[in-house]
Amino acid sequence: MDEHVPKAVSQGLIHRGVDVLTTQEAGLLSVGDEEHLKYAAGAGRVIFTQDADFLRLHAEGFSHQGIVYAPQKTPVSNIIRGLMLIFDILRPEDMVNHVEFL
């Protein structure tokens, strides 16, 4: 989870059995977006963000394990539903260098 994602999203996913790691838990607060992607890639994790800068990095060819993006002000319930759908349908290898939009 990127650092500006509401806690309710993480809590909702954890409640549904998803292994979630927040930016805070990873010790990545105030670290640049490139570092977030490098960390996630090394840990084999997909990033969920509401920061369009991650989309720019993807477009520039920055390698990653997957990015899921939702615009600001997307309701928490919609985010959780969308993330659960991705979790249930896509395999980790499907997400490599791929962006899903909610």
Number of C-alpha atoms within 10 A of each C-alpha: 24 18 19 13 19 11 12 12 20 19 14 17 18 13 10 11 10 14 10 16 15 18 18 12 11 12 9 16 14 10 11 9 15 15 11 22 23 16 17 20 18 11 10 15 22 22 24 22 20 20 17 12 12 22 17 11 15 17 12 9 10 14 16 25 23 24 23 22 20 21 13 12 7 11 11 16 12 13 21 19 15 17 22 16 11 16 13 9 10 10 10 14 11 11 18 17 17 15 20 14 11 16
